């Protein structure tokens, strides 16, 4: 089955308000709960999905089912590029966050933005989070084949390079196992369905557990 990509929908002003509301009404956590923030675009935000079906909600459920005391907050905004993410990073990731799952770059790629710009933005985000003492799991993306081999190589190589530079865990492709599977996509044929998200969570779960295990104790 052919690999499909599509443009993720642009963000509007209310998206920022929704993100703020998500933090305001997060499930109360015990003092020792691991605070995780999913920071990304519509793939993280859960575009087209119902309550409980999005990535952060399903990930929280899966981690709790495996005995982890966690709260996973959703800081995804549909349409976000790496530039947009950088602009809102500081206020979107609250103090007290232990781990950020950083998922950005798909919209940059779809718009043909220079991979060097994407790398610069992600590099700055990783540096800022490190300066705040927040660990990161970097979720990568791959370029659409129609953008050409050179672009694909430049884009695909930036994620492992940044992971190595900043010493963070890399999950190479956020949509692994879902991107080309029509039965795991929503009715729009573009975004993951609830089952698609379940597949993503199942695949990324070992990397998230590794990241949790690496967090400073205490």
N, CA, C and O of each residue as an XYZ file, in Angstrom:
872
protein
N       0.849     -1.197      0.000
C       0.000      0.000      0.000
C       0.879      1.240      0.000
O       1.874      1.294      0.723
N       0.536      2.202     -0.775
C       1.352      3.395     -0.914
C       1.380      4.187      0.374
O       0.408      4.202      1.128
N       2.507      4.849      0.624
C       2.691      5.701      1.786
C       2.002      7.025      1.518
O       2.300      7.683      0.521
N       1.089      7.426      2.383
C       0.305      8.635      2.161
C       0.643      9.705      3.179
O       0.888      9.415      4.350
N       0.652     10.949      2.718
C       0.808     12.097      3.595
C      -0.292     13.095      3.280
O      -0.892     13.058      2.206
N      -0.545     13.967      4.207
C      -1.476     15.048      3.945
C      -1.117     16.224      4.816
O      -0.387     16.081      5.797
N      -1.625     17.381      4.465
C      -1.412     18.558      5.286
C      -2.238     18.449      6.556
O      -3.402     18.049      6.520
N      -1.624     18.809      7.682
C      -2.341     18.857      8.935
C      -3.006     20.215      9.048
O      -2.452     21.213      8.585
N      -4.153     20.271      9.638
C      -4.971     21.465      9.600
C      -4.347     22.605     10.394
O      -3.732     22.360     11.432
N      -4.493     23.859      9.928
C      -3.867     24.996     10.597
C      -4.479     25.270     11.946
O      -5.665     25.027     12.169
N      -3.638     25.792     12.870
C      -4.112     26.137     14.204
C      -4.840     27.461     14.166
O      -4.585     28.290     13.293
N      -5.747     27.667     15.112
C      -6.447     28.933     15.273
C      -6.287     29.388     16.704
O      -5.706     28.679     17.526
N      -6.796     30.560     17.005
C      -6.583     31.131     18.330
C      -7.136     30.239     19.420
O      -6.527     30.102     20.481
N      -8.296     29.624     19.168
C      -8.903     28.814     20.218
C      -8.088     27.592     20.560
O      -8.251     27.039     21.647
N      -7.211     27.147     19.670
C      -6.382     25.983     19.969
C      -5.534     26.240     21.212
O      -5.392     25.374     22.075
N      -4.969     27.459     21.286
C      -4.141     27.799     22.437
C      -4.963     27.771     23.717
O      -4.490     27.328     24.763
N      -6.224     28.258     23.621
C      -7.088     28.253     24.791
C      -7.416     26.839     25.223
O      -7.477     26.538     26.415
N      -7.628     25.959     24.226
C      -7.936     24.563     24.543
C      -6.764     23.911     25.244
O      -6.943     23.174     26.214
N      -5.536     24.186     24.745
C      -4.354     23.610     25.379
C      -4.270     24.046     26.829
O      -3.989     23.240     27.716
N      -4.520     25.341     27.067
C      -4.484     25.841     28.435
C      -5.523     25.162     29.303
O      -5.264     24.843     30.463
N      -6.713     24.940     28.733
C      -7.773     24.293     29.495
C      -7.409     22.864     29.851
O      -7.766     22.370     30.920
N      -6.684     22.190     28.933
C      -6.294     20.809     29.199
C      -5.406     20.725     30.434
O      -5.530     19.807     31.245
N      -4.499     21.709     30.565
C      -3.640     21.714     31.734
C      -4.445     22.058     32.988
O      -4.193     21.505     34.059
N      -5.413     22.970     32.858
C      -6.169     23.423     34.012
C      -7.031     22.316     34.599
O      -7.255     22.264     35.808
N      -7.519     21.421     33.721
C      -8.432     20.388     34.184
C      -7.801     19.000     34.131
O      -8.510     17.997     34.047
N      -6.471     18.939     34.179
C      -5.787     17.650     34.188
C      -6.169     16.870     35.439
O      -6.503     17.449     36.472
N      -6.114     15.539     35.326
C      -6.431     14.697     36.472
C      -5.473     15.019     37.607
O      -4.260     15.015     37.398
N      -5.979     15.299     38.802
C      -5.099     15.605     39.924
C      -4.091     14.490     40.142
O      -4.441     13.310     40.110
N      -2.838     14.869     40.364
C      -1.780     13.876     40.491
C      -1.298     13.789     41.929
O      -1.336     14.771     42.671
N      -0.844     12.599     42.316
C      -0.155     12.491     43.586
C       1.175     13.208     43.455
O       1.663     13.453     42.352
N       1.746     13.538     44.592
C       2.963     14.350     44.587
C       4.103     13.667     43.849
O       4.970     14.334     43.286
N       4.104     12.336     43.851
C       5.212     11.618     43.238
C       4.908     11.159     41.810
O       5.715     10.442     41.217
N       3.788     11.547     41.259
C       3.446     11.126     39.899
C       4.394     11.748     38.885
O       4.783     12.909     39.014
N       4.761     10.970     37.881
C       5.603     11.472     36.792
C       4.738     12.330     35.872
O       3.709     11.876     35.371
N       5.167     13.574     35.656
C       4.431     14.515     34.823
C       4.998     14.491     33.403
O       6.146     14.877     33.180
N       4.193     14.040     32.451
C       4.612     13.927     31.057
C       3.780     14.875     30.207
O       2.569     14.981     30.405
N       4.407     15.560     29.271
C       3.708     16.440     28.335
C       3.964     15.950     26.913
O       5.112     15.796     26.496
N       2.882     15.708     26.173
C       2.988     15.399     24.752
C       2.922     16.698     23.978
O       1.887     17.364     23.971
N       4.008     17.066     23.328
C       4.126     18.366     22.663
C       4.287     18.145     21.165
O       5.293     17.588     20.725
N       3.292     18.581     20.370
C       3.384     18.337     18.945
C       2.266     18.988     18.161
O       1.719     20.011     18.572
N       1.928     18.384     17.019
C       0.920     18.922     16.109
C      -0.381     18.127     16.235
O      -0.692     17.622     17.314
N      -1.143     18.013     15.143
C      -2.442     17.332     15.218
C      -2.319     15.852     15.544
O      -3.258     15.257     16.071
N      -1.179     15.252     15.238
C      -0.975     13.848     15.585
C      -0.955     13.679     17.094
O      -1.410     12.664     17.622
N      -0.431     14.670     17.778
C      -0.420     14.657     19.244
C      -1.748     15.180     19.786
O      -2.253     14.680     20.792
N      -2.313     16.188     19.119
C      -3.533     16.828     19.613
C      -4.736     15.896     19.557
O      -5.674     16.049     20.339
N      -4.717     14.925     18.633
C      -5.839     13.994     18.506
C      -6.913     14.491     17.574
O      -8.103     14.360     17.861
N      -6.501     15.065     16.449
C      -7.459     15.611     15.488
C      -8.480     14.557     15.056
O      -8.107     13.461     14.636
N      -9.769     14.894     15.161
C     -10.844     14.016     14.718
C     -11.202     12.895     15.669
O     -12.059     12.071     15.349
N     -10.568     12.842     16.829
C     -10.816     11.754     17.772
C     -11.699     12.213     18.921
O     -11.769     13.401     19.233
N     -12.364     11.264     19.539
C     -13.248     11.563     20.649
C     -12.520     11.510     21.984
O     -11.332     11.194     22.040
N     -13.245     11.822     23.069
C     -12.651     11.768     24.404
C     -12.067     10.386     24.699
O     -12.708      9.363     24.459
N     -10.861     10.378     25.215
C     -10.203      9.131     25.577
C      -9.504      8.427     24.431
O      -8.852      7.406     24.649
N      -9.623      8.946     23.211
C      -9.065      8.246     22.046
C      -7.721      8.787     21.586
O      -7.035      8.139     20.794
N      -7.332      9.961     22.066
C      -6.100     10.587     21.615
C      -4.849      9.912     22.164
O      -4.918      9.050     23.040
N      -3.709     10.325     21.628
C      -2.440      9.702     21.998
C      -2.135      9.850     23.481
O      -1.815      8.865     24.146
N      -2.229     11.067     24.011
C      -1.844     11.272     25.404
C      -2.764     10.511     26.356
O      -2.310      9.981     27.370
N      -4.040     10.457     26.035
C      -4.982      9.736     26.898
C      -4.733      8.232     26.858
O      -4.712      7.570     27.896
N      -4.544      7.701     25.655
C      -4.290      6.267     25.545
C      -2.934      5.897     26.139
O      -2.781      4.827     26.729
N      -1.955      6.781     25.983
C      -0.640      6.506     26.568
C      -0.730      6.502     28.086
O      -0.158      5.628     28.738
N      -1.435      7.461     28.651
C      -1.596      7.500     30.107
C      -2.257      6.221     30.604
O      -1.811      5.632     31.589
N      -3.310      5.793     29.932
C      -3.997      4.563     30.339
C      -3.057      3.362     30.261
O      -3.037      2.523     31.162
N      -2.276      3.285     29.173
C      -1.376      2.144     28.990
C      -0.278      2.129     30.049
O       0.072      1.070     30.569
N       0.257      3.289     30.363
C       1.314      3.357     31.374
C       0.770      3.015     32.762
O       1.414      2.298     33.527
N      -0.412      3.528     33.079
C      -1.005      3.216     34.389
C      -1.332      1.735     34.507
O      -1.194      1.142     35.576
N      -1.770      1.139     33.388
C      -2.074     -0.295     33.398
C      -0.821     -1.120     33.666
O      -0.905     -2.253     34.139
N       0.342     -0.547     33.360
C       1.606     -1.238     33.579
C       2.256     -0.810     34.894
O       3.425     -1.109     35.140
N       1.498     -0.113     35.732
C       1.968      0.192     37.068
C       2.692      1.507     37.245
O       3.241      1.768     38.315
N       2.706      2.346     36.217
C       3.394      3.631     36.308
C       2.452      4.704     36.846
O       1.316      4.828     36.389
N       2.923      5.465     37.802
C       2.150      6.581     38.360
C       2.466      7.814     37.518
O       3.468      8.490     37.746
N       1.603      8.098     36.546
C       1.885      9.168     35.579
C       0.646     10.021     35.320
O      -0.489      9.581     35.501
N       0.897     11.236     34.896
C      -0.115     12.098     34.301
C       0.451     12.552     32.963
O       1.547     13.110     32.910
N      -0.286     12.317     31.885
C       0.167     12.692     30.550
C      -0.731     13.804     30.022
O      -1.908     13.571     29.746
N      -0.188     15.004     29.880
C      -0.935     16.168     29.410
C      -0.761     16.353     27.912
O       0.283     16.029     27.345
N      -1.799     16.879     27.284
C      -1.806     17.080     25.838
C      -1.476     18.534     25.502
O      -2.265     19.437     25.784
N      -0.313     18.755     24.901
C       0.074     20.088     24.440
C       0.290     20.059     22.931
O       1.241     20.643     22.411
N      -0.611     19.369     22.242
C      -0.569     19.328     20.781
C      -1.470     20.391     20.191
O      -2.561     20.641     20.705
N      -1.026     21.013     19.123
C      -1.818     22.021     18.413
C      -1.812     21.687     16.923
O      -0.753     21.642     16.296
N      -2.979     21.457     16.367
C      -3.077     21.105     14.950
C      -2.476     22.198     14.072
O      -2.716     23.388     14.275
N      -1.701     21.769     13.106
C      -1.095     22.698     12.161
C       0.247     23.234     12.582
O       0.886     23.954     11.815
N       0.696     22.904     13.781
C       1.953     23.457     14.275
C       3.141     22.987     13.444
O       3.250     21.815     13.085
N       4.024     23.933     13.152
C       5.325     23.632     12.573
C       6.355     23.677     13.695
O       6.016     23.971     14.841
N       7.598     23.388     13.368
C       8.644     23.484     14.384
C       8.822     24.930     14.834
O       9.150     25.178     15.995
N       8.613     25.882     13.938
C       8.709     27.299     14.312
C       7.600     27.669     15.287
O       7.840     28.367     16.272
N       6.383     27.201     15.011
C       5.269     27.468     15.906
C       5.479     26.826     17.260
O       5.169     27.420     18.293
N       6.009     25.608     17.257
C       6.278     24.925     18.511
C       7.311     25.653     19.346
O       7.162     25.780     20.561
N       8.356     26.132     18.695
C       9.388     26.871     19.406
C       8.818     28.135     20.042
O       9.183     28.497     21.161
N       7.926     28.799     19.323
C       7.353     30.054     19.811
C       6.505     29.857     21.061
O       6.417     30.761     21.891
N       5.873     28.681     21.213
C       4.984     28.463     22.357
C       5.549     27.498     23.381
O       4.875     27.177     24.360
N       6.754     27.036     23.180
C       7.310     25.985     24.036
C       7.301     26.355     25.514
O       6.842     25.577     26.350
N       7.803     27.531     25.832
C       8.020     27.883     27.231
C       6.728     27.916     28.040
O       6.705     27.474     29.188
N       5.642     28.444     27.443
C       4.394     28.506     28.198
C       3.548     27.248     28.049
O       2.634     27.026     28.843
N       3.833     26.428     27.055
C       3.057     25.202     26.856
C       3.555     24.053     27.727
O       2.815     23.107     27.995
N       4.800     24.134     28.165
C       5.361     23.087     29.022
C       5.541     23.678     30.413
O       6.482     24.440     30.631
N       4.669     23.348     31.356
C       4.698     23.984     32.677
C       5.867     23.519     33.533
O       6.434     22.450     33.309
N       6.214     24.333     34.508
C       7.206     23.925     35.493
C       6.699     22.687     36.208
O       5.498     22.533     36.432
N       7.624     21.808     36.564
C       7.243     20.564     37.211
C       7.115     19.402     36.250
O       6.908     18.265     36.673
N       7.237     19.677     34.949
C       7.208     18.608     33.949
C       8.474     17.773     34.069
O       9.574     18.315     34.179
N       8.318     16.456     34.048
C       9.463     15.543     34.128
C       9.955     15.109     32.753
O      11.156     14.959     32.532
N       9.007     14.909     31.823
C       9.342     14.351     30.523
C       8.459     14.962     29.444
O       7.246     15.079     29.619
N       9.067     15.351     28.332
C       8.334     15.831     27.164
C       8.511     14.836     26.026
O       9.633     14.439     25.711
N       7.408     14.436     25.414
C       7.463     13.668     24.169
C       7.331     14.694     23.056
O       6.250     15.241     22.836
N       8.424     14.956     22.355
C       8.495     16.024     21.363
C       8.239     15.457     19.974
O       9.059     14.716     19.432
N       7.085     15.815     19.403
C       6.651     15.285     18.098
C       6.327     16.470     17.187
O       5.204     16.976     17.201
N       7.292     16.906     16.407
C       7.089     18.013     15.477
C       7.944     17.806     14.230
O       8.946     17.093     14.256
N       7.528     18.443     13.144
C       8.286     18.374     11.897
C       7.465     17.941     10.698
O       7.853     18.195      9.558
N       6.322     17.285     10.941
C       5.512     16.788      9.821
C       5.019     17.933      8.938
O       5.075     17.846      7.711
N       4.539     18.996      9.561
C       4.020     20.112      8.767
C       5.126     20.863      8.040
O       4.926     21.350      6.928
N       6.289     20.957      8.667
C       7.441     21.555      7.985
C       7.750     20.762      6.715
O       7.939     21.327      5.638
N       7.794     19.443      6.872
C       8.104     18.571      5.745
C       7.069     18.716      4.640
O       7.431     18.818      3.467
N       5.803     18.728      4.989
C       4.750     18.812      3.989
C       4.776     20.141      3.237
O       4.319     20.221      2.096
N       5.300     21.165      3.864
C       5.426     22.474      3.219
C       6.768     22.654      2.521
O       7.039     23.700      1.932
N       7.606     21.620      2.594
C       8.901     21.677      1.928
C       9.878     22.639      2.581
O      10.785     23.145      1.921
N       9.702     22.897      3.875
C      10.614     23.800      4.588
C      11.997     23.167      4.682
O      12.130     21.961      4.889
N      13.003     23.983      4.531
C      14.395     23.531      4.579
C      14.627     22.729      5.860
O      14.373     23.231      6.955
N      15.110     21.480      5.735
C      15.379     20.680      6.931
C      16.333     21.358      7.909
O      16.269     21.103      9.111
N      17.212     22.214      7.408
C      18.133     22.916      8.297
C      17.376     23.825      9.268
O      17.792     24.002     10.413
N      16.270     24.394      8.808
C      15.442     25.248      9.678
C      14.738     24.394     10.725
O      14.662     24.770     11.895
N      14.230     23.256     10.302
C      13.569     22.338     11.228
C      14.561     21.891     12.303
O      14.238     21.870     13.491
N      15.752     21.540     11.873
C      16.768     21.090     12.821
C      17.139     22.196     13.807
O      17.303     21.938     15.000
N      17.268     23.404     13.319
C      17.610     24.530     14.187
C      16.523     24.747     15.245
O      16.829     24.973     16.416
N      15.263     24.677     14.830
C      14.161     24.881     15.765
C      14.096     23.780     16.818
O      13.947     24.059     18.007
N      14.207     22.534     16.379
C      14.173     21.419     17.316
C      15.385     21.447     18.248
O      15.274     21.131     19.432
N      16.525     21.824     17.709
C      17.736     21.940     18.511
C      17.535     22.938     19.647
O      17.927     22.686     20.786
N      16.917     24.077     19.323
C      16.665     25.098     20.335
C      15.666     24.599     21.373
O      15.821     24.866     22.564
N      14.644     23.878     20.924
C      13.670     23.332     21.868
C      14.322     22.348     22.827
O      14.077     22.389     24.033
N      15.143     21.475     22.294
C      15.834     20.494     23.132
C      16.761     21.182     24.128
O      16.851     20.770     25.285
N      17.441     22.218     23.685
C      18.346     22.951     24.564
C      17.578     23.652     25.687
O      18.015     23.648     26.838
N      16.439     24.252     25.352
C      15.642     24.947     26.369
C      15.095     23.977     27.405
O      15.111     24.262     28.602
N      14.611     22.833     26.941
C      14.065     21.857     27.877
C      15.172     21.297     28.773
O      14.964     21.096     29.970
N      16.332     21.048     28.200
C      17.461     20.551     28.988
C      17.854     21.562     30.047
O      18.147     21.188     31.183
N      17.863     22.854     29.684
C      18.218     23.909     30.633
C      17.239     23.970     31.795
O      17.601     24.399     32.891
N      16.006     23.546     31.566
C      14.984     23.528     32.618
C      14.981     22.215     33.401
O      14.177     22.036     34.317
N      15.875     21.305     33.042
C      15.940     20.026     33.724
C      14.843     19.063     33.340
O      14.479     18.188     34.125
N      14.305     19.216     32.128
C      13.220     18.369     31.636
C      13.768     17.375     30.612
O      14.389     17.776     29.628
N      13.542     16.098     30.838
C      13.971     15.070     29.894
C      13.063     15.065     28.669
O      11.924     15.530     28.721
N      13.584     14.531     27.566
C      12.844     14.517     26.303
C      12.940     13.153     25.637
O      14.001     12.530     25.608
N      11.816     12.707     25.107
C      11.788     11.601     24.151
C      11.467     12.237     22.808
O      10.396     12.819     22.639
N      12.375     12.134     21.858
C      12.205     12.763     20.544
C      11.537     11.789     19.582
O      12.070     10.716     19.300
N      10.362     12.174     19.081
C       9.623     11.345     18.128
C       9.883     11.861     16.714
O       9.546     13.001     16.394
N      10.472     11.035     15.885
C      10.870     11.462     14.547
C       9.765     11.333     13.511
O       8.690     10.793     13.772
N      10.067     11.843     12.337
C       9.170     11.805     11.190
C      10.024     11.505      9.967
O      11.234     11.731      9.979
N       9.396     10.995      8.913
C      10.103     10.777      7.652
C       9.434     11.601      6.563
O       8.259     11.952      6.670
N      10.183     11.903      5.529
C       9.679     12.756      4.457
C       8.887     11.950      3.431
O       9.165     10.774      3.198
N       7.907     12.596      2.830
C       7.132     11.976      1.760
C       8.040     11.704      0.555
O       8.881     12.536      0.215
N       7.877     10.563     -0.082
C       8.734     10.209     -1.217
C       8.715     11.227     -2.351
O       9.718     11.394     -3.044
N       7.591     11.908     -2.548
C       7.493     12.849     -3.662
C       8.370     14.085     -3.474
O       8.529     14.872     -4.407
N       8.937     14.267     -2.290
C       9.819     15.405     -2.059
C      11.238     15.145     -2.539
O      12.083     16.040     -2.524
N      11.488     13.932     -2.957
C      12.796     13.617     -3.531
C      13.767     13.014     -2.531
O      13.632     13.177     -1.318
N      14.755     12.306     -3.083
C      15.721     11.588     -2.256
C      16.559     12.533     -1.405
O      16.771     12.279     -0.220
N      17.033     13.614     -1.999
C      17.914     14.532     -1.277
C      17.196     15.140     -0.070
O      17.747     15.201      1.029
N      15.959     15.589     -0.295
C      15.199     16.172      0.814
C      14.940     15.104      1.877
O      15.092     15.359      3.072
N      14.551     13.919      1.438
C      14.258     12.850      2.380
C      15.447     12.498      3.245
O      15.294     12.267      4.444
N      16.633     12.454      2.655
C      17.848     12.152      3.408
C      18.148     13.254      4.407
O      18.474     12.982      5.563
N      18.039     14.498      3.962
C      18.340     15.631      4.841
C      17.351     15.702      5.998
O      17.734     15.969      7.137
N      16.082     15.464      5.699
C      15.052     15.546      6.727
C      15.153     14.374      7.700
O      15.120     14.564      8.916
N      15.273     13.182      7.168
C      15.290     11.999      8.016
C      16.495     11.909      8.933
O      16.416     11.325     10.014
N      17.610     12.483      8.508
C      18.835     12.370      9.305
C      18.894     13.352     10.465
O      19.717     13.185     11.365
N      18.042     14.372     10.469
C      18.153     15.404     11.501
C      17.733     14.877     12.879
O      18.277     15.309     13.896
N      16.780     13.959     12.920
C      16.305     13.458     14.212
C      17.357     12.635     14.959
O      17.625     12.917     16.128
N      17.966     11.621     14.318
C      19.014     10.889     15.050
C      20.207     11.768     15.404
O      20.845     11.564     16.437
N      20.508     12.739     14.557
C      21.624     13.645     14.861
C      21.337     14.466     16.116
O      22.208     14.627     16.971
N      20.111     14.987     16.223
C      19.741     15.786     17.391
C      19.661     14.910     18.646
O      20.065     15.338     19.727
N      19.144     13.697     18.506
C      19.055     12.803     19.658
C      20.442     12.506     20.213
O      20.643     12.483     21.428
N      21.388     12.282     19.322
C      22.755     12.011     19.755
C      23.384     13.251     20.392
O      24.052     13.152     21.421
N      23.174     14.397     19.790
C      23.752     15.643     20.297
C      23.278     15.947     21.711
O      24.071     16.351     22.562
N      21.986     15.754     21.963
C      21.412     16.131     23.251
C      21.273     14.957     24.221
O      20.826     15.133     25.354
N      21.652     13.771     23.776
C      21.595     12.614     24.651
C      20.194     12.225     25.063
O      19.959     11.859     26.214
N      19.246     12.302     24.113
C      17.861     11.938     24.413
C      17.480     10.667     23.666
O      18.122     10.291     22.685
N      16.437     10.019     24.141
C      15.940      8.815     23.494
C      15.203      9.195     22.217
O      14.430     10.153     22.200
N      15.440      8.452     21.166
C      14.790      8.692     19.872
C      13.823      7.560     19.546
O      14.184      6.384     19.596
N      12.586      7.932     19.213
C      11.646      7.001     18.597
C      11.596      7.411     17.130
O      10.997      8.441     16.818
N      12.196      6.653     16.220
C      12.493      7.138     14.871
C      11.314      7.656     14.053
O      11.463      8.639     13.326
N      10.138      7.015     14.153
C       9.024      7.405     13.292
C       7.724      7.290     14.062
O       7.271      6.182     14.349
N       7.117      8.420     14.401
C       5.923      8.441     15.241
C       4.783      7.635     14.626
O       4.013      7.013     15.358
N       4.658      7.629     13.305
C       3.552      6.942     12.626
C       3.915      5.525     12.189
O       3.234      4.945     11.344
N       4.963      4.976     12.748
C       5.391      3.630     12.382
C       4.248      2.636     12.578
O       3.627      2.584     13.639
N       3.985      1.848     11.534
C       2.935      0.839     11.594
C       1.542      1.339     11.296
O       0.592      0.557     11.264
N       1.408      2.656     11.075
C       0.090      3.255     10.865
C       0.003      4.018      9.546
O      -1.036      3.993      8.885
N       1.074      4.689      9.160
C       1.046      5.627      8.038
C       0.493      5.041      6.746
O      -0.173      5.752      5.992
N       0.748      3.779      6.472
C       0.301      3.201      5.207
C      -0.865      2.227      5.367
O      -1.191      1.490      4.436
N      -1.487      2.221      6.533
C      -2.547      1.256      6.822
C      -3.914      1.941      6.872
O      -4.235      2.619      7.848
N      -4.706      1.767      5.832
C      -5.994      2.447      5.743
C      -6.937      2.076      6.887
O      -7.741      2.905      7.314
N      -6.852      0.857      7.383
C      -7.755      0.446      8.461
C      -7.364      1.033      9.806
O      -8.069      0.840     10.797
N      -6.234      1.757      9.852
C      -5.803      2.412     11.083
C      -5.863      3.930     10.963
O      -5.338      4.659     11.805
N      -6.517      4.389      9.892
C      -6.650      5.823      9.674
C      -8.098      6.263      9.861
O      -9.023      5.463      9.723
N      -8.284      7.534     10.172
C      -9.617      8.092     10.339
C     -10.325      8.173      8.992
O      -9.744      7.854      7.955
N     -11.580      8.602      9.019
C     -12.366      8.678      7.796
C     -11.766      9.633      6.778
O     -12.012      9.494      5.580
N     -10.979     10.606      7.241
C     -10.348     11.527      6.299
C      -9.204     10.863      5.537
O      -8.647     11.449      4.609
N      -8.854      9.628      5.937
C      -7.793      8.897      5.255
C      -6.418      9.454      5.531
O      -5.461      9.126      4.829
N      -6.306     10.300      6.553
C      -5.041     11.000      6.779
C      -4.530     10.855      8.206
O      -3.363     10.529      8.422
N      -5.392     11.095      9.167
C      -4.965     11.047     10.561
C      -5.260      9.674     11.157
O      -6.173      8.986     10.700
N      -4.497      9.268     12.172
C      -4.757      7.971     12.809
C      -6.137      7.918     13.456
O      -6.599      8.889     14.054
N      -6.767      6.790     13.324
C      -8.025      6.543     14.039
C      -7.685      6.173     15.477
O      -6.513      6.124     15.851
N      -8.710      5.914     16.279
C      -8.458      5.473     17.651
C      -7.650      4.185     17.665
O      -6.774      4.008     18.512
N      -7.942      3.284     16.728
C      -7.160      2.050     16.629
C      -5.739      2.334     16.174
O      -4.794      1.681     16.616
N      -5.594      3.312     15.287
C      -4.259      3.702     14.848
C      -3.441      4.255     16.002
O      -2.263      3.931     16.150
N      -4.072      5.091     16.821
C      -3.397      5.627     17.998
C      -3.014      4.497     18.941
O      -1.931      4.513     19.528
N      -3.893      3.524     19.088
C      -3.593      2.381     19.946
C      -2.347      1.657     19.450
O      -1.527      1.203     20.248
N      -2.209      1.551     18.141
C      -1.022      0.922     17.559
C       0.224      1.748     17.854
O       1.260      1.205     18.235
N       0.119      3.063     17.677
C       1.252      3.944     17.957
C       1.678      3.813     19.420
O       2.865      3.688     19.721
N       0.696      3.843     20.324
C       1.002      3.740     21.753
C       1.702      2.423     22.054
O       2.684      2.397     22.797
N       1.205      1.329     21.482
C       1.822      0.035     21.721
C       3.263     -0.025     21.258
O       4.102     -0.676     21.880
N       3.541      0.659     20.160
C       4.897      0.612     19.605
C       5.863      1.545     20.331
O       7.041      1.226     20.495
N       5.363      2.689     20.758
C       6.245      3.659     21.409
C       6.390      3.387     22.901
O       7.292      3.932     23.537
N       5.526      2.560     23.469
C       5.499      2.328     24.909
C       6.857      1.913     25.488
O       7.246      2.445     26.528
N       7.596      0.985     24.860
C       8.905      0.635     25.434
C       9.859      1.828     25.525
O      10.615      1.950     26.489
N       9.820      2.705     24.523
C      10.693      3.881     24.554
C      10.273      4.832     25.668
O      11.124      5.424     26.333
N       8.968      4.983     25.876
C       8.487      5.851     26.956
C       8.871      5.267     28.308
O       9.294      6.001     29.201
N       8.728      3.958     28.466
C       9.120      3.331     29.726
C      10.617      3.464     29.970
O      11.049      3.639     31.110
N      11.402      3.382     28.915
C      12.847      3.593     29.049
C      13.138      5.013     29.524
O      13.983      5.233     30.391
N      12.415      5.978     28.933
C      12.604      7.373     29.325
C      12.208      7.606     30.773
O      12.881      8.351     31.486
N      11.126      6.979     31.217
C      10.699      7.105     32.608
C      11.743      6.501     33.547
O      12.047      7.066     34.598
N      12.283      5.355     33.158
C      13.298      4.699     33.985
C      14.564      5.541     34.108
O      15.287      5.450     35.099
N      14.823      6.362     33.088
C      16.029      7.202     33.093
C      15.862      8.505     33.862
O      16.833      9.236     34.055
N      14.632      8.808     34.307
C      14.396     10.059     35.014
C      15.136     10.058     36.358
O      15.293      9.014     36.990
N      15.583     11.236     36.781
C      16.241     11.325     38.098
C      15.296     10.831     39.192
O      14.103     11.137     39.178
N      15.830     10.076     40.124
C      15.015      9.565     41.224
C      14.916     10.612     42.332
O      15.815     11.430     42.525
N      13.800     10.559     43.049
C      13.671     11.451     44.173
C      12.499     12.389     44.038
O      12.261     13.211     44.922
